[in-house]
Amino acid sequence: MNPRGLKFQLLAWYVALVLACLALLGLATYLALHSSLRTALKETQLRRARQIAQLLHERSTGGDLAQVGSEIETRYAPDRNDRFVRITRRDGATIYQSEAPLDHNFDPASVPPPVWPEGEERAREIPLLGGRELLLATHKVQQPGGAAFLIETGAPMDEVQADLKKWVLFLATLLPAVALITLGGGYVLIKRALSPVDRIAASAERITALNLGERLPVAQTGDELERLSLALNRMIERLEAAFQYSRRFVADASHELRTPLTALRGELETLFQEPRLSAEARERLGSALEEVERLANIVEGLFAISRLDAGEAAAEWVKFELGQLASATADQMSLLAEDKHIEVACQAAKGVWVQGDRARLKQVVVNLLDNAIKYTAEGGTISLKVGAQDSKAVLEVADTGMGIPPEALPRVFERFFRVDAARSREQGGAGLGLSIVKSICTAHQGRVEASSSLGLGSRFRVELPLSSAPSNNHKQNHHEH
Ligand code: ADP
């Protein structure tokens, strides 16, 4: 995952926040637990101290202080219960101190001498060996007779510490588990939340100048993603309008140019017939006519492309055999090839049916053959093949001509592109022939590609969707025509 990416950042923040919250919660519960366990222990110890105070009170009025110790032993057995008890008089004399616990849990000697508290009661922790602690509760008694005693009761805090340790252990195992769950869950959530973006991007990727009519999917979520897709769709709409405008402009311009050009050509041709014309004027007129011819070709080409781009090819679609069309066209153009002593070998398989605009697909064959003848030296060979491959109708025109340099190959289908303006212009080309081929192929859901090796020849391959053969009836009709 890309560390600068949105997904990673969101996930990292999400996991960090959840873990921080959990750690905070863990700390708070730890403190609360610590305080409540300590309070409970303190309360028990203070209660015990009060009970001993009561005992002391009862005995001291009877005057028998020495008995208090043995009574504490019988009642509370501090040595067996791991408890500490100490009674000190105001003057410092220890009236009673419990024995060391039988299991040597702690050493009563390590408990520091009593500290007389300000108030009546208090509790404090006394450090023991090995990092342990003893909670010592202190209770002060002031007897009416004037004597004051300090009763101390203590218990090791081992249980509290063990409970706290359990809690810490629990947290320590919980934290990685929660980290894993938030990581996995967060990943799925974020991926799902961002998947519309992927979808929008994938659709946006598919939209090109050729299918500007398509729109992006709009996730109706009422949020930023919906706004994004709507905004992108509006942008595509504006682009489409701009494209259409420029296409219409080319179509209108070329259409407007056709009539005056035809008129001009007519005028020039009539003038050319004029017998009184001097030889020089006739020659000039001849080259002017040639230029007008070229201009008319360009305008026709532009007009054809703009109509194709506007999607008008759909008008006269029929089903026909591509092989038949190709060989008929090759026959018609054979004179042109013969002039240059070029042999045209035609291998057209039968039964390769396609559906489309016959005249336009014929234009494809004408343009490709025309180029092949134009750019092949005298005595060369041209091969025209039609066949079916992987449910596609394939038409190939290969020549043994001059070839196309590799750097120019990707651009030959661009409008007005000529490999070498000089070589093409001599032959009367304006660089529109192949772009017309491409536009026609695209309008038929097909494609065209070129391969070439410089000096050896070129190969143009057209692929069109293969159509099923028409029913018998239809076929017969077709042959009769
Ligand atoms: P043009 O009308 O100038 O021939 P095209 O669009 O038909 O324009 O072709 C574009 C360019 O591709 C041409 O200028 C030509 O140099 C090159 N080209 C096309 N077909 C061939 C071919 N069969 N052999 C060599 N070069 C070719």
Boltz pocket constraint, residues with backbone or C-beta under 6 A from the ligand:
constraints:
  - pocket:
      binder: B
      contacts: [[A, 367], [A, 368], [A, 371], [A, 372], [A, 375], [A, 376], [A, 399], [A, 401], [A, 402], [A, 403], [A, 404], [A, 412], [A, 413], [A, 414], [A, 417], [A, 418], [A, 419], [A, 420], [A, 424], [A, 425], [A, 428], [A, 429], [A, 430], [A, 431], [A, 432], [A, 433], [A, 434], [A, 435], [A, 457], [A, 458]]
      max_distance: 6.0
